[in-house]
């Protein structure tokens, strides 16, 4: 595996974690928006990360077999979470239904905050991995350049 591959894998991981933070922030920002009378409401989102290995890398099964086979980093897809709306009794609210309930998105703020913290730590880990690969590449240049 070349240093460039290590950099691109770490960059792909950082991209996935950045997406997780953005989606969590979007969910938190819309946690208290209400559904209108016509039923239009914010649907909470979630990030699904997929491991992406090159198809030729699957043959050997060992890390040594994967080394030169174009190992790729993770990819992310954003999809609706399918969480049901929260019904809150607020009879005086302008968007309350006939029974006095207002529909809010099914956003769990504690889960979103934990997702943000987890994504932040994983992002930091990818930065450290990239810096270690960079330091190794620089050290290899120092060793090879010294006579």
MODELLER restraints for C-alpha pairs under 7 A, 6 or more apart:
rsr = mdl.restraints
at = mdl.atoms
rsr.add(forms.Gaussian(group=physical.xy_distance, feature=features.Distance(at['CA:1:A'], at['CA:67:A']), mean=4.60, stdev=0.5))
rsr.add(forms.Gaussian(group=physical.xy_distance, feature=features.Distance(at['CA:1:A'], at['CA:68:A']), mean=5.36, stdev=0.5))
rsr.add(forms.Gaussian(group=physical.xy_distance, feature=features.Distance(at['CA:3:A'], at['CA:133:A']), mean=6.47, stdev=0.5))
rsr.add(forms.Gaussian(group=physical.xy_distance, feature=features.Distance(at['CA:3:A'], at['CA:137:A']), mean=6.85, stdev=0.5))
rsr.add(forms.Gaussian(group=physical.xy_distance, feature=features.Distance(at['CA:6:A'], at['CA:133:A']), mean=6.77, stdev=0.5))
rsr.add(forms.Gaussian(group=physical.xy_distance, feature=features.Distance(at['CA:7:A'], at['CA:130:A']), mean=5.68, stdev=0.5))
rsr.add(forms.Gaussian(group=physical.xy_distance, feature=features.Distance(at['CA:9:A'], at['CA:72:A']), mean=6.08, stdev=0.5))
rsr.add(forms.Gaussian(group=physical.xy_distance, feature=features.Distance(at['CA:9:A'], at['CA:73:A']), mean=4.39, stdev=0.5))
rsr.add(forms.Gaussian(group=physical.xy_distance, feature=features.Distance(at['CA:10:A'], at['CA:126:A']), mean=5.20, stdev=0.5))
rsr.add(forms.Gaussian(group=physical.xy_distance, feature=features.Distance(at['CA:10:A'], at['CA:129:A']), mean=6.73, stdev=0.5))
rsr.add(forms.Gaussian(group=physical.xy_distance, feature=features.Distance(at['CA:10:A'], at['CA:130:A']), mean=5.84, stdev=0.5))
rsr.add(forms.Gaussian(group=physical.xy_distance, feature=features.Distance(at['CA:12:A'], at['CA:73:A']), mean=5.32, stdev=0.5))
rsr.add(forms.Gaussian(group=physical.xy_distance, feature=features.Distance(at['CA:12:A'], at['CA:74:A']), mean=5.99, stdev=0.5))
rsr.add(forms.Gaussian(group=physical.xy_distance, feature=features.Distance(at['CA:12:A'], at['CA:75:A']), mean=6.93, stdev=0.5))
rsr.add(forms.Gaussian(group=physical.xy_distance, feature=features.Distance(at['CA:13:A'], at['CA:73:A']), mean=6.43, stdev=0.5))
rsr.add(forms.Gaussian(group=physical.xy_distance, feature=features.Distance(at['CA:13:A'], at['CA:74:A']), mean=6.02, stdev=0.5))
rsr.add(forms.Gaussian(group=physical.xy_distance, feature=features.Distance(at['CA:13:A'], at['CA:126:A']), mean=6.42, stdev=0.5))
rsr.add(forms.Gaussian(group=physical.xy_distance, feature=features.Distance(at['CA:14:A'], at['CA:123:A']), mean=5.17, stdev=0.5))
rsr.add(forms.Gaussian(group=physical.xy_distance, feature=features.Distance(at['CA:14:A'], at['CA:126:A']), mean=6.10, stdev=0.5))
rsr.add(forms.Gaussian(group=physical.xy_distance, feature=features.Distance(at['CA:16:A'], at['CA:75:A']), mean=6.38, stdev=0.5))
rsr.add(forms.Gaussian(group=physical.xy_distance, feature=features.Distance(at['CA:16:A'], at['CA:76:A']), mean=5.61, stdev=0.5))
rsr.add(forms.Gaussian(group=physical.xy_distance, feature=features.Distance(at['CA:17:A'], at['CA:119:A']), mean=5.04, stdev=0.5))
rsr.add(forms.Gaussian(group=physical.xy_distance, feature=features.Distance(at['CA:17:A'], at['CA:122:A']), mean=6.73, stdev=0.5))
rsr.add(forms.Gaussian(group=physical.xy_distance, feature=features.Distance(at['CA:17:A'], at['CA:123:A']), mean=5.69, stdev=0.5))
rsr.add(forms.Gaussian(group=physical.xy_distance, feature=features.Distance(at['CA:20:A'], at['CA:47:A']), mean=5.94, stdev=0.5))
rsr.add(forms.Gaussian(group=physical.xy_distance, feature=features.Distance(at['CA:20:A'], at['CA:119:A']), mean=6.27, stdev=0.5))
rsr.add(forms.Gaussian(group=physical.xy_distance, feature=features.Distance(at['CA:21:A'], at['CA:116:A']), mean=5.21, stdev=0.5))
rsr.add(forms.Gaussian(group=physical.xy_distance, feature=features.Distance(at['CA:21:A'], at['CA:119:A']), mean=6.23, stdev=0.5))
rsr.add(forms.Gaussian(group=physical.xy_distance, feature=features.Distance(at['CA:23:A'], at['CA:45:A']), mean=6.54, stdev=0.5))
rsr.add(forms.Gaussian(group=physical.xy_distance, feature=features.Distance(at['CA:23:A'], at['CA:46:A']), mean=6.67, stdev=0.5))
rsr.add(forms.Gaussian(group=physical.xy_distance, feature=features.Distance(at['CA:24:A'], at['CA:112:A']), mean=5.32, stdev=0.5))
rsr.add(forms.Gaussian(group=physical.xy_distance, feature=features.Distance(at['CA:24:A'], at['CA:115:A']), mean=6.80, stdev=0.5))
rsr.add(forms.Gaussian(group=physical.xy_distance, feature=features.Distance(at['CA:24:A'], at['CA:116:A']), mean=6.22, stdev=0.5))
rsr.add(forms.Gaussian(group=physical.xy_distance, feature=features.Distance(at['CA:27:A'], at['CA:44:A']), mean=5.69, stdev=0.5))
rsr.add(forms.Gaussian(group=physical.xy_distance, feature=features.Distance(at['CA:27:A'], at['CA:45:A']), mean=6.77, stdev=0.5))
rsr.add(forms.Gaussian(group=physical.xy_distance, feature=features.Distance(at['CA:27:A'], at['CA:107:A']), mean=6.46, stdev=0.5))
rsr.add(forms.Gaussian(group=physical.xy_distance, feature=features.Distance(at['CA:28:A'], at['CA:109:A']), mean=6.39, stdev=0.5))
rsr.add(forms.Gaussian(group=physical.xy_distance, feature=features.Distance(at['CA:28:A'], at['CA:112:A']), mean=6.89, stdev=0.5))
rsr.add(forms.Gaussian(group=physical.xy_distance, feature=features.Distance(at['CA:30:A'], at['CA:42:A']), mean=6.91, stdev=0.5))
rsr.add(forms.Gaussian(group=physical.xy_distance, feature=features.Distance(at['CA:31:A'], at['CA:105:A']), mean=5.91, stdev=0.5))
rsr.add(forms.Gaussian(group=physical.xy_distance, feature=features.Distance(at['CA:31:A'], at['CA:107:A']), mean=5.49, stdev=0.5))
rsr.add(forms.Gaussian(group=physical.xy_distance, feature=features.Distance(at['CA:32:A'], at['CA:104:A']), mean=6.17, stdev=0.5))
rsr.add(forms.Gaussian(group=physical.xy_distance, feature=features.Distance(at['CA:33:A'], at['CA:104:A']), mean=6.10, stdev=0.5))
rsr.add(forms.Gaussian(group=physical.xy_distance, feature=features.Distance(at['CA:34:A'], at['CA:41:A']), mean=6.55, stdev=0.5))
rsr.add(forms.Gaussian(group=physical.xy_distance, feature=features.Distance(at['CA:34:A'], at['CA:102:A']), mean=6.91, stdev=0.5))
rsr.add(forms.Gaussian(group=physical.xy_distance, feature=features.Distance(at['CA:34:A'], at['CA:103:A']), mean=5.79, stdev=0.5))
rsr.add(forms.Gaussian(group=physical.xy_distance, feature=features.Distance(at['CA:34:A'], at['CA:104:A']), mean=4.89, stdev=0.5))
rsr.add(forms.Gaussian(group=physical.xy_distance, feature=features.Distance(at['CA:35:A'], at['CA:41:A']), mean=4.23, stdev=0.5))
rsr.add(forms.Gaussian(group=physical.xy_distance, feature=features.Distance(at['CA:35:A'], at['CA:103:A']), mean=5.47, stdev=0.5))
rsr.add(forms.Gaussian(group=physical.xy_distance, feature=features.Distance(at['CA:35:A'], at['CA:104:A']), mean=6.20, stdev=0.5))
rsr.add(forms.Gaussian(group=physical.xy_distance, feature=features.Distance(at['CA:36:A'], at['CA:95:A']), mean=6.12, stdev=0.5))
rsr.add(forms.Gaussian(group=physical.xy_distance, feature=features.Distance(at['CA:37:A'], at['CA:95:A']), mean=5.99, stdev=0.5))
rsr.add(forms.Gaussian(group=physical.xy_distance, feature=features.Distance(at['CA:41:A'], at['CA:105:A']), mean=6.88, stdev=0.5))
rsr.add(forms.Gaussian(group=physical.xy_distance, feature=features.Distance(at['CA:42:A'], at['CA:105:A']), mean=5.94, stdev=0.5))
rsr.add(forms.Gaussian(group=physical.xy_distance, feature=features.Distance(at['CA:43:A'], at['CA:80:A']), mean=6.35, stdev=0.5))
rsr.add(forms.Gaussian(group=physical.xy_distance, feature=features.Distance(at['CA:43:A'], at['CA:105:A']), mean=6.25, stdev=0.5))
rsr.add(forms.Gaussian(group=physical.xy_distance, feature=features.Distance(at['CA:44:A'], at['CA:80:A']), mean=5.96, stdev=0.5))
rsr.add(forms.Gaussian(group=physical.xy_distance, feature=features.Distance(at['CA:44:A'], at['CA:81:A']), mean=5.66, stdev=0.5))
rsr.add(forms.Gaussian(group=physical.xy_distance, feature=features.Distance(at['CA:44:A'], at['CA:83:A']), mean=6.91, stdev=0.5))
rsr.add(forms.Gaussian(group=physical.xy_distance, feature=features.Distance(at['CA:44:A'], at['CA:105:A']), mean=6.65, stdev=0.5))
rsr.add(forms.Gaussian(group=physical.xy_distance, feature=features.Distance(at['CA:44:A'], at['CA:106:A']), mean=6.68, stdev=0.5))
rsr.add(forms.Gaussian(group=physical.xy_distance, feature=features.Distance(at['CA:44:A'], at['CA:107:A']), mean=6.14, stdev=0.5))
rsr.add(forms.Gaussian(group=physical.xy_distance, feature=features.Distance(at['CA:45:A'], at['CA:78:A']), mean=6.63, stdev=0.5))
rsr.add(forms.Gaussian(group=physical.xy_distance, feature=features.Distance(at['CA:45:A'], at['CA:79:A']), mean=5.54, stdev=0.5))
rsr.add(forms.Gaussian(group=physical.xy_distance, feature=features.Distance(at['CA:45:A'], at['CA:80:A']), mean=4.37, stdev=0.5))
rsr.add(forms.Gaussian(group=physical.xy_distance, feature=features.Distance(at['CA:45:A'], at['CA:81:A']), mean=4.98, stdev=0.5))
rsr.add(forms.Gaussian(group=physical.xy_distance, feature=features.Distance(at['CA:46:A'], at['CA:78:A']), mean=5.72, stdev=0.5))
rsr.add(forms.Gaussian(group=physical.xy_distance, feature=features.Distance(at['CA:46:A'], at['CA:79:A']), mean=5.58, stdev=0.5))
rsr.add(forms.Gaussian(group=physical.xy_distance, feature=features.Distance(at['CA:46:A'], at['CA:80:A']), mean=6.12, stdev=0.5))
rsr.add(forms.Gaussian(group=physical.xy_distance, feature=features.Distance(at['CA:46:A'], at['CA:81:A']), mean=5.48, stdev=0.5))
rsr.add(forms.Gaussian(group=physical.xy_distance, feature=features.Distance(at['CA:47:A'], at['CA:76:A']), mean=6.35, stdev=0.5))
rsr.add(forms.Gaussian(group=physical.xy_distance, feature=features.Distance(at['CA:47:A'], at['CA:77:A']), mean=5.66, stdev=0.5))
rsr.add(forms.Gaussian(group=physical.xy_distance, feature=features.Distance(at['CA:47:A'], at['CA:78:A']), mean=4.59, stdev=0.5))
rsr.add(forms.Gaussian(group=physical.xy_distance, feature=features.Distance(at['CA:47:A'], at['CA:79:A']), mean=6.46, stdev=0.5))
rsr.add(forms.Gaussian(group=physical.xy_distance, feature=features.Distance(at['CA:48:A'], at['CA:76:A']), mean=5.57, stdev=0.5))
rsr.add(forms.Gaussian(group=physical.xy_distance, feature=features.Distance(at['CA:48:A'], at['CA:77:A']), mean=5.21, stdev=0.5))
rsr.add(forms.Gaussian(group=physical.xy_distance, feature=features.Distance(at['CA:48:A'], at['CA:78:A']), mean=6.29, stdev=0.5))
rsr.add(forms.Gaussian(group=physical.xy_distance, feature=features.Distance(at['CA:49:A'], at['CA:74:A']), mean=6.42, stdev=0.5))
rsr.add(forms.Gaussian(group=physical.xy_distance, feature=features.Distance(at['CA:49:A'], at['CA:75:A']), mean=5.59, stdev=0.5))
rsr.add(forms.Gaussian(group=physical.xy_distance, feature=features.Distance(at['CA:49:A'], at['CA:76:A']), mean=4.30, stdev=0.5))
rsr.add(forms.Gaussian(group=physical.xy_distance, feature=features.Distance(at['CA:49:A'], at['CA:77:A']), mean=6.37, stdev=0.5))
rsr.add(forms.Gaussian(group=physical.xy_distance, feature=features.Distance(at['CA:50:A'], at['CA:74:A']), mean=5.51, stdev=0.5))
rsr.add(forms.Gaussian(group=physical.xy_distance, feature=features.Distance(at['CA:50:A'], at['CA:75:A']), mean=5.29, stdev=0.5))
rsr.add(forms.Gaussian(group=physical.xy_distance, feature=features.Distance(at['CA:50:A'], at['CA:76:A']), mean=6.12, stdev=0.5))
rsr.add(forms.Gaussian(group=physical.xy_distance, feature=features.Distance(at['CA:51:A'], at['CA:73:A']), mean=6.66, stdev=0.5))
rsr.add(forms.Gaussian(group=physical.xy_distance, feature=features.Distance(at['CA:51:A'], at['CA:74:A']), mean=4.55, stdev=0.5))
rsr.add(forms.Gaussian(group=physical.xy_distance, feature=features.Distance(at['CA:51:A'], at['CA:75:A']), mean=6.56, stdev=0.5))
rsr.add(forms.Gaussian(group=physical.xy_distance, feature=features.Distance(at['CA:52:A'], at['CA:72:A']), mean=5.54, stdev=0.5))
rsr.add(forms.Gaussian(group=physical.xy_distance, feature=features.Distance(at['CA:52:A'], at['CA:73:A']), mean=5.73, stdev=0.5))
rsr.add(forms.Gaussian(group=physical.xy_distance, feature=features.Distance(at['CA:52:A'], at['CA:74:A']), mean=5.26, stdev=0.5))
rsr.add(forms.Gaussian(group=physical.xy_distance, feature=features.Distance(at['CA:52:A'], at['CA:75:A']), mean=6.67, stdev=0.5))
rsr.add(forms.Gaussian(group=physical.xy_distance, feature=features.Distance(at['CA:53:A'], at['CA:71:A']), mean=5.32, stdev=0.5))
rsr.add(forms.Gaussian(group=physical.xy_distance, feature=features.Distance(at['CA:53:A'], at['CA:72:A']), mean=5.25, stdev=0.5))
rsr.add(forms.Gaussian(group=physical.xy_distance, feature=features.Distance(at['CA:54:A'], at['CA:70:A']), mean=5.96, stdev=0.5))
rsr.add(forms.Gaussian(group=physical.xy_distance, feature=features.Distance(at['CA:54:A'], at['CA:71:A']), mean=5.72, stdev=0.5))
rsr.add(forms.Gaussian(group=physical.xy_distance, feature=features.Distance(at['CA:54:A'], at['CA:72:A']), mean=6.34, stdev=0.5))
rsr.add(forms.Gaussian(group=physical.xy_distance, feature=features.Distance(at['CA:56:A'], at['CA:69:A']), mean=6.35, stdev=0.5))
rsr.add(forms.Gaussian(group=physical.xy_distance, feature=features.Distance(at['CA:57:A'], at['CA:66:A']), mean=5.29, stdev=0.5))
rsr.add(forms.Gaussian(group=physical.xy_distance, feature=features.Distance(at['CA:57:A'], at['CA:69:A']), mean=5.08, stdev=0.5))
rsr.add(forms.Gaussian(group=physical.xy_distance, feature=features.Distance(at['CA:57:A'], at['CA:70:A']), mean=6.89, stdev=0.5))
rsr.add(forms.Gaussian(group=physical.xy_distance, feature=features.Distance(at['CA:57:A'], at['CA:71:A']), mean=6.76, stdev=0.5))
rsr.add(forms.Gaussian(group=physical.xy_distance, feature=features.Distance(at['CA:83:A'], at['CA:106:A']), mean=5.25, stdev=0.5))
rsr.add(forms.Gaussian(group=physical.xy_distance, feature=features.Distance(at['CA:84:A'], at['CA:106:A']), mean=5.36, stdev=0.5))
rsr.add(forms.Gaussian(group=physical.xy_distance, feature=features.Distance(at['CA:85:A'], at['CA:103:A']), mean=5.95, stdev=0.5))
rsr.add(forms.Gaussian(group=physical.xy_distance, feature=features.Distance(at['CA:85:A'], at['CA:104:A']), mean=5.57, stdev=0.5))
rsr.add(forms.Gaussian(group=physical.xy_distance, feature=features.Distance(at['CA:85:A'], at['CA:105:A']), mean=4.76, stdev=0.5))
rsr.add(forms.Gaussian(group=physical.xy_distance, feature=features.Distance(at['CA:85:A'], at['CA:106:A']), mean=4.48, stdev=0.5))
rsr.add(forms.Gaussian(group=physical.xy_distance, feature=features.Distance(at['CA:86:A'], at['CA:103:A']), mean=5.61, stdev=0.5))
rsr.add(forms.Gaussian(group=physical.xy_distance, feature=features.Distance(at['CA:86:A'], at['CA:104:A']), mean=5.02, stdev=0.5))
rsr.add(forms.Gaussian(group=physical.xy_distance, feature=features.Distance(at['CA:86:A'], at['CA:105:A']), mean=6.01, stdev=0.5))
rsr.add(forms.Gaussian(group=physical.xy_distance, feature=features.Distance(at['CA:86:A'], at['CA:106:A']), mean=5.38, stdev=0.5))
rsr.add(forms.Gaussian(group=physical.xy_distance, feature=features.Distance(at['CA:87:A'], at['CA:101:A']), mean=5.84, stdev=0.5))
rsr.add(forms.Gaussian(group=physical.xy_distance, feature=features.Distance(at['CA:87:A'], at['CA:102:A']), mean=5.61, stdev=0.5))
rsr.add(forms.Gaussian(group=physical.xy_distance, feature=features.Distance(at['CA:87:A'], at['CA:103:A']), mean=4.80, stdev=0.5))
rsr.add(forms.Gaussian(group=physical.xy_distance, feature=features.Distance(at['CA:87:A'], at['CA:104:A']), mean=6.42, stdev=0.5))
rsr.add(forms.Gaussian(group=physical.xy_distance, feature=features.Distance(at['CA:88:A'], at['CA:101:A']), mean=5.28, stdev=0.5))
rsr.add(forms.Gaussian(group=physical.xy_distance, feature=features.Distance(at['CA:88:A'], at['CA:102:A']), mean=5.24, stdev=0.5))
rsr.add(forms.Gaussian(group=physical.xy_distance, feature=features.Distance(at['CA:88:A'], at['CA:103:A']), mean=6.51, stdev=0.5))
rsr.add(forms.Gaussian(group=physical.xy_distance, feature=features.Distance(at['CA:89:A'], at['CA:100:A']), mean=5.70, stdev=0.5))
rsr.add(forms.Gaussian(group=physical.xy_distance, feature=features.Distance(at['CA:89:A'], at['CA:101:A']), mean=4.36, stdev=0.5))
rsr.add(forms.Gaussian(group=physical.xy_distance, feature=features.Distance(at['CA:89:A'], at['CA:102:A']), mean=6.29, stdev=0.5))
rsr.add(forms.Gaussian(group=physical.xy_distance, feature=features.Distance(at['CA:90:A'], at['CA:96:A']), mean=6.60, stdev=0.5))
rsr.add(forms.Gaussian(group=physical.xy_distance, feature=features.Distance(at['CA:90:A'], at['CA:100:A']), mean=5.60, stdev=0.5))
rsr.add(forms.Gaussian(group=physical.xy_distance, feature=features.Distance(at['CA:90:A'], at['CA:101:A']), mean=5.64, stdev=0.5))
rsr.add(forms.Gaussian(group=physical.xy_distance, feature=features.Distance(at['CA:90:A'], at['CA:102:A']), mean=6.27, stdev=0.5))
rsr.add(forms.Gaussian(group=physical.xy_distance, feature=features.Distance(at['CA:91:A'], at['CA:100:A']), mean=3.95, stdev=0.5))
rsr.add(forms.Gaussian(group=physical.xy_distance, feature=features.Distance(at['CA:91:A'], at['CA:101:A']), mean=6.48, stdev=0.5))
rsr.add(forms.Gaussian(group=physical.xy_distance, feature=features.Distance(at['CA:95:A'], at['CA:102:A']), mean=6.21, stdev=0.5))
rsr.add(forms.Gaussian(group=physical.xy_distance, feature=features.Distance(at['CA:96:A'], at['CA:102:A']), mean=4.61, stdev=0.5))
